Amino acid sequence: MIAERYLEWAETAPQHMRAEAAAALARSFIYDDLDAHSRAEVEQVLTRILDDVSLSVRCAVSETLAPSARAPHSIVLSLAQDAPDVAEPVLERSPLLGDLDLVDLVAVGGTRAQIAIAGRARLSAPVAAALAEVGCAAACEALLANKAARLTPSAIATIARRHGHDGAVRDELLARPDLPAETRQLVMRSVAEALSAFVSGCGWLSADRARRAADEACDRGAIAIAASTEDTARFVRHLAGIGQFTPTLALRSVLSGDLELFEAALSTLSGQSQARVAGFVRDSDGRGFASVYQQAGLPRSALPVFRAALAAGREIGFADEATGGQAALSRRMVERAITACEGSELDVGPLRALLRRFAAEAAREEARRNYPGEALTAQAA
């Protein structure tokens, strides 16, 4: 009887009245003490209202049913797959949508649907992982901002790989106190690659120069990140696993006085214990160092340079207080390394060019430390 009366009346009723009636029916289903027959009839009417051509009518039902655990699951699921205006209330608030429902809705939903799910008051690890895997940048930003979301380190890393180039996502990632060093490096690499592509695309630098600048910036960043992490060996394994622990990074770490990163790299790449490697590094002129250096896969042509840099570090001290703890190259160590290239019987042309770039960088960093030049910086700004 209820269904027939509503449908007959709805044929001629204006949409604002249909919306009010639909909301009233939804409230009666949730809150009124209906008998089984009446309850079934109201559910039939609500199911029929899902076909109403007016968004405002369907929105009225969605808004009313969204927070209730007594709403019909089938109706809530249908509303969740409706137009964004209709779907958002139930996607954001309905307690009836379980993990399986939400994971499926993440996969098939658009941007607004994903954002609505990402902002739910309770968001399980499986749903968060699904959003990390397929969610758009805006949804991942909302997910990272949701303090109630259960985000695993792997989900965070996935977001960094997929959307680390996006400014808003990057800001949310870097604001997290639990951001692993590996993920921080992925974000840094994404930004560097995006900037490299932009600069070369604008014609400001050639593609090769832009790529080299990005790589060097990432190497500096990797050393800074390694200095702040408690598990340097794990960070080295991460870099090696993605092919980003290079001989250039190893040399930069030594020339920056970061023996911890260098020793962790030799240990990880050679399979030797870190204590054993540390002993070889202290006696870098010995055969043991040459052996572990070779086992780590570092180039033979650079061995004299590493030895010269380590010898200079022992003389002047690896912890250069003048750098303020930053990942800055030591000018004296770089100069000593350049001297080691002179008279070498090996082909060290590319290595010498690299060291000269290091020397220029070290000279600029030293000048900035000695002469801060606040006035110049203010004028440039």
C-alpha positions as CSV (number, residue, x, y, z in Angstrom):
1,M,0.0,0.0,0.0
2,I,2.8,2.5,0.9
3,A,4.7,1.7,-2.2
4,E,1.7,2.2,-4.5
5,R,0.6,5.5,-2.9
6,Y,4.1,7.0,-3.1
7,L,4.7,6.0,-6.7
8,E,1.3,7.3,-7.8
9,W,1.9,10.6,-5.9
10,A,5.5,10.9,-7.2
11,E,4.4,10.9,-10.8
12,T,3.2,14.5,-10.6
13,A,4.9,15.8,-7.4
14,P,7.7,18.4,-7.9
15,Q,11.3,17.3,-7.1
16,H,11.6,19.3,-3.9
17,M,8.6,17.6,-2.5
18,R,9.8,14.2,-3.6
19,A,13.1,14.8,-1.9
20,E,11.3,15.7,1.4
21,A,9.1,12.6,1.1
22,A,12.1,10.4,0.3
23,A,14.0,11.7,3.3
24,A,11.0,11.1,5.5
25,L,10.7,7.5,4.3
26,A,14.4,6.9,5.0
27,R,14.0,8.4,8.5
28,S,11.0,6.2,9.2
29,F,13.0,3.1,8.1
30,I,15.8,4.0,10.5
31,Y,14.1,5.4,13.5
32,D,10.4,4.3,13.5
33,D,9.3,1.0,15.2
34,L,7.7,-0.5,12.0
35,D,6.3,-3.9,11.8
36,A,8.0,-6.3,9.4
37,H,5.4,-5.8,6.6
38,S,5.6,-2.0,6.8
39,R,9.4,-2.1,7.0
40,A,9.6,-4.3,3.9
41,E,7.3,-1.9,2.0
42,V,9.3,1.2,2.9
43,E,12.5,-0.6,1.8
44,Q,10.8,-1.3,-1.6
45,V,9.9,2.3,-2.0
46,L,13.4,3.4,-1.1
47,T,14.8,0.9,-3.6
48,R,12.4,2.4,-6.3
49,I,13.6,5.9,-5.4
50,L,17.1,4.9,-6.6
51,D,15.7,5.3,-10.1
52,D,14.4,8.8,-9.6
53,V,15.7,11.1,-12.3
54,S,16.3,13.9,-9.8
55,L,19.7,14.0,-8.1
56,S,18.3,16.0,-5.2
57,V,15.8,13.1,-4.4
58,R,18.6,10.5,-4.4
59,C,20.8,12.8,-2.4
60,A,18.1,13.2,0.3
61,V,18.0,9.5,0.8
62,S,21.8,9.2,0.8
63,E,22.3,12.0,3.4
64,T,19.6,10.4,5.6
65,L,20.9,6.8,5.4
66,A,24.6,7.6,5.4
67,P,25.4,7.5,9.2
68,S,23.0,4.7,10.1
69,A,23.9,1.1,10.7
70,R,20.2,0.1,10.3
71,A,20.0,1.2,6.7
72,P,19.5,-1.5,4.0
73,H,22.9,-2.6,2.8
74,S,21.8,-3.1,-0.8
75,I,20.4,0.5,-1.0
76,V,23.6,1.9,0.6
77,L,25.8,0.0,-1.9
78,S,23.7,1.3,-4.8
79,L,23.9,4.8,-3.6
80,A,27.7,4.4,-3.2
81,Q,27.9,3.7,-7.0
82,D,25.6,6.6,-8.0
83,A,26.7,10.0,-9.2
84,P,29.3,11.7,-7.0
85,D,26.8,14.1,-5.3
86,V,24.7,11.1,-4.3
87,A,27.6,8.7,-3.4
88,E,29.8,11.0,-1.3
89,P,27.7,10.9,1.9
90,V,27.6,7.1,2.2
91,L,31.2,6.7,1.0
92,E,32.3,9.1,3.7
93,R,30.2,7.9,6.6
94,S,28.3,4.7,6.1
95,P,29.3,2.0,8.6
96,L,27.7,-0.7,6.4
97,L,30.4,-0.5,3.8
98,G,33.0,-3.1,4.7
99,D,36.5,-3.4,3.5
100,L,35.6,-5.6,0.5
101,D,33.0,-3.0,-0.6
102,L,35.3,-0.1,-0.2
103,V,38.3,-1.7,-2.0
104,D,36.0,-2.4,-4.9
105,L,34.6,1.1,-4.9
106,V,38.1,2.5,-4.8
107,A,38.9,0.5,-8.0
108,V,35.8,1.6,-9.9
109,G,35.2,5.0,-8.4
110,G,36.3,8.3,-9.8
111,T,38.3,11.1,-8.1
112,R,35.5,12.3,-5.8
113,A,34.6,8.8,-4.7
114,Q,38.3,8.0,-3.9
115,I,38.6,11.3,-1.9
116,A,35.4,10.5,0.0
117,I,36.7,7.1,1.0
118,A,40.1,8.4,1.9
119,G,38.6,10.8,4.4
120,R,36.5,8.2,6.3
121,A,36.8,8.3,10.1
122,R,37.9,4.7,10.2
123,L,40.0,3.4,7.4
124,S,41.6,0.0,7.6
125,A,45.0,-1.0,6.2
126,P,43.6,-2.9,3.2
127,V,41.5,0.0,2.1
128,A,44.4,2.4,2.6
129,A,46.6,0.1,0.6
130,A,44.1,0.0,-2.3
131,L,43.9,3.8,-2.3
132,A,47.7,3.9,-2.4
133,E,47.9,1.5,-5.3
134,V,45.2,3.0,-7.6
135,G,44.1,6.3,-6.0
136,C,44.6,9.6,-7.8
137,A,46.9,12.2,-6.3
138,A,44.1,14.1,-4.6
139,A,42.8,10.9,-3.0
140,C,46.3,10.0,-1.8
141,E,46.7,13.5,-0.4
142,A,43.5,13.1,1.6
143,L,44.6,9.7,2.7
144,L,47.9,11.0,4.1
145,A,46.1,13.8,5.9
146,N,43.6,11.4,7.5
147,K,45.1,10.7,11.0
148,A,42.6,7.8,11.4
149,A,43.9,5.9,8.4
150,R,46.0,2.9,9.0
151,L,48.9,3.4,6.6
152,T,51.6,0.8,6.4
153,P,55.2,1.7,5.4
154,S,54.7,-0.1,2.1
155,A,51.5,1.9,1.3
156,I,53.4,5.1,2.1
157,A,56.2,4.1,-0.2
158,T,53.7,3.2,-3.0
159,I,52.2,6.7,-2.7
160,A,55.7,8.2,-2.9
161,R,56.5,6.2,-6.0
162,R,53.3,7.1,-7.8
163,H,52.7,10.7,-6.7
164,G,55.9,11.9,-5.1
165,H,56.2,14.6,-7.9
166,D,52.9,16.1,-6.8
167,G,53.5,19.1,-4.5
168,A,50.5,18.6,-2.2
169,V,51.2,14.9,-1.8
170,R,54.9,15.6,-1.2
171,D,54.1,18.1,1.5
172,E,51.9,15.6,3.3
173,L,54.5,12.9,3.0
174,L,57.3,15.1,4.3
175,A,55.1,16.3,7.2
176,R,54.8,12.7,8.6
177,P,57.1,12.0,11.5
178,D,57.1,8.3,10.7
179,L,58.3,8.7,7.1
180,P,61.0,6.1,6.5
181,A,64.3,7.1,5.1
182,E,63.7,5.0,2.0
183,T,60.4,6.8,1.3
184,R,62.0,10.2,1.8
185,Q,64.6,9.3,-0.8
186,L,61.9,8.2,-3.2
187,V,60.1,11.5,-2.8
188,M,63.3,13.3,-3.4
189,R,64.0,11.3,-6.6
190,S,60.5,12.0,-7.9
191,V,60.9,15.7,-7.4
192,A,64.3,15.7,-9.0
193,E,63.1,13.8,-12.1
194,A,60.1,16.1,-12.5
195,L,62.3,19.2,-12.3
196,S,64.9,17.7,-14.7
197,A,62.1,17.0,-17.2
198,F,60.7,20.5,-16.8
199,V,64.1,22.3,-17.1
200,S,65.1,20.3,-20.2
201,G,61.6,20.7,-21.7
202,C,61.9,24.5,-21.4
203,G,65.2,24.4,-23.1
204,W,67.0,26.0,-20.1
205,L,69.5,23.0,-19.9
206,S,70.2,20.1,-22.2
207,A,68.7,16.8,-21.2
208,D,72.1,15.5,-20.2
209,R,73.0,18.5,-18.0
210,A,69.5,18.5,-16.4
211,R,69.8,14.8,-15.6
212,R,73.3,15.2,-14.2
213,A,72.2,18.1,-12.0
214,A,69.3,16.0,-10.7
215,D,71.5,13.0,-10.0
216,E,74.0,15.2,-8.1
217,A,71.2,16.8,-6.1
218,C,69.8,13.3,-5.2
219,D,73.3,12.2,-4.1
220,R,73.6,15.1,-1.8
221,G,70.1,14.4,-0.5
222,A,70.9,10.7,0.0
223,I,73.9,11.5,2.2
224,A,71.8,13.9,4.3
225,I,69.0,11.3,4.7
226,A,71.5,8.6,5.6
227,A,73.0,10.8,8.3
228,S,69.5,11.1,9.9
229,T,68.5,7.5,9.8
230,E,69.2,4.9,12.5
231,D,69.7,2.0,10.1
232,T,72.2,3.1,7.5
233,A,72.7,-0.4,6.2
234,R,69.0,-0.8,5.4
235,F,69.1,2.5,3.6
236,V,72.1,1.4,1.5
237,R,70.3,-1.9,0.7
238,H,67.3,0.2,-0.5
239,L,69.5,2.4,-2.7
240,A,71.3,-0.7,-4.1
241,G,68.0,-2.5,-4.7
242,I,66.7,0.4,-6.9
243,G,70.1,0.8,-8.7
244,Q,70.8,4.2,-7.1
245,F,73.9,3.4,-5.0
246,T,76.5,4.4,-7.5
247,P,80.3,4.8,-7.3
248,T,79.7,8.6,-7.5
249,L,77.6,8.5,-4.4
250,A,80.2,6.4,-2.6
251,L,82.9,8.9,-3.5
252,R,80.8,11.8,-2.5
253,S,80.0,10.2,0.9
254,V,83.8,9.9,1.6
255,L,84.6,13.4,0.4
256,S,81.8,14.7,2.6
257,G,83.3,12.9,5.6
258,D,80.5,10.4,6.0
259,L,82.3,7.3,6.8
260,E,79.3,5.6,8.3
261,L,77.5,5.6,4.9
262,F,80.6,4.5,3.0
263,E,81.4,1.6,5.4
264,A,77.8,0.5,5.4
265,A,77.9,0.4,1.6
266,L,81.1,-1.6,1.5
267,S,79.7,-4.0,4.0
268,T,76.3,-4.4,2.3
269,L,77.7,-4.7,-1.2
270,S,80.7,-7.0,-0.4
271,G,78.9,-9.2,2.2
272,Q,81.6,-8.6,4.8
273,S,80.8,-7.6,8.4
274,Q,80.7,-3.9,9.1
275,A,83.3,-4.3,11.9
276,R,85.7,-6.0,9.5
277,V,85.0,-3.3,6.8
278,A,85.7,-0.6,9.4
279,G,89.1,-2.1,10.1
280,F,89.9,-2.2,6.4
281,V,88.8,1.4,5.9
282,R,91.1,2.6,8.8
283,D,94.0,0.9,6.9
284,S,92.9,2.0,3.4
285,D,96.4,1.5,2.0
286,G,96.4,-2.2,2.7
287,R,95.3,-5.2,0.6
288,G,92.2,-5.8,2.7
289,F,90.7,-2.5,1.7
290,A,91.5,-3.2,-1.9
291,S,89.8,-6.6,-1.7
292,V,86.6,-5.4,0.0
293,Y,86.5,-2.4,-2.4
294,Q,86.7,-4.8,-5.4
295,Q,84.0,-7.1,-3.8
296,A,81.7,-4.1,-3.5
297,G,81.9,-3.6,-7.2
298,L,83.5,-0.2,-7.1
299,P,85.7,0.8,-10.2
300,R,89.3,-0.1,-10.1
301,S,90.3,3.2,-11.6
302,A,88.9,5.1,-8.6
303,L,90.7,3.1,-5.9
304,P,93.7,5.6,-5.6
305,V,91.2,8.4,-5.3
306,F,89.3,6.7,-2.5
307,R,92.6,6.0,-0.7
308,A,93.8,9.6,-1.1
309,A,90.4,10.9,0.2
310,L,90.5,8.6,3.2
311,A,94.1,9.5,4.0
312,A,93.2,13.2,3.9
313,G,90.2,12.6,6.1
314,R,92.4,10.9,8.7
315,E,94.7,13.9,8.7
316,I,92.1,16.7,8.8
317,G,89.3,14.8,10.5
318,F,86.1,13.4,9.0
319,A,83.7,15.4,11.2
320,D,84.1,18.9,9.8
321,E,82.4,21.2,12.3
322,A,82.5,24.0,9.8
323,T,79.8,22.4,7.7
324,G,77.4,22.4,10.6
325,G,76.7,18.7,10.1
326,Q,75.5,19.2,6.6
327,A,76.3,16.8,3.7
328,A,79.0,19.2,2.3
329,L,82.1,18.3,0.4
330,S,85.5,18.9,2.0
331,R,87.5,21.1,-0.3
332,R,90.8,19.8,1.0
333,M,89.8,16.2,0.6
334,V,88.6,16.9,-3.0
335,E,91.9,18.6,-3.8
336,R,93.8,15.6,-2.4
337,A,91.7,13.3,-4.5
338,I,92.4,15.3,-7.7
339,T,96.1,15.1,-6.9
340,A,95.8,11.3,-6.7
341,C,94.6,11.2,-10.3
342,E,97.8,12.8,-11.6
343,G,100.2,10.4,-13.2
344,S,97.7,7.5,-13.0
345,E,98.2,4.8,-15.6
346,L,94.5,4.1,-15.7
347,D,91.8,6.0,-17.7
348,V,90.7,8.6,-15.1
349,G,89.4,11.3,-17.5
350,P,85.8,11.0,-16.5
351,L,86.8,10.7,-12.8
352,R,89.0,13.8,-13.0
353,A,86.1,15.7,-14.6
354,L,83.8,14.6,-11.7
355,L,86.3,15.7,-9.1
356,R,86.7,19.1,-10.7
357,R,82.9,19.5,-10.5
358,F,83.2,18.5,-6.8
359,A,85.9,21.0,-6.3
360,A,83.8,23.8,-7.7
361,E,80.9,22.8,-5.5
362,A,83.1,22.5,-2.5
363,A,84.6,26.0,-3.1
364,R,81.1,27.5,-3.4
365,E,79.9,25.8,-0.2
366,E,83.0,27.0,1.6
367,A,82.5,30.6,0.4
368,R,78.8,30.5,1.6
369,R,79.8,29.3,5.0
370,N,82.6,31.9,5.4
371,Y,80.7,34.8,3.8
372,P,76.9,34.2,4.3
373,G,76.1,37.3,2.2
374,E,72.6,37.9,3.6
375,A,72.5,41.2,1.7
376,L,73.2,39.4,-1.6
377,T,70.5,36.8,-0.9
378,A,68.0,39.5,0.0
379,Q,68.8,41.3,-3.3
380,A,68.4,38.1,-5.3
381,A,65.0,37.5,-3.7
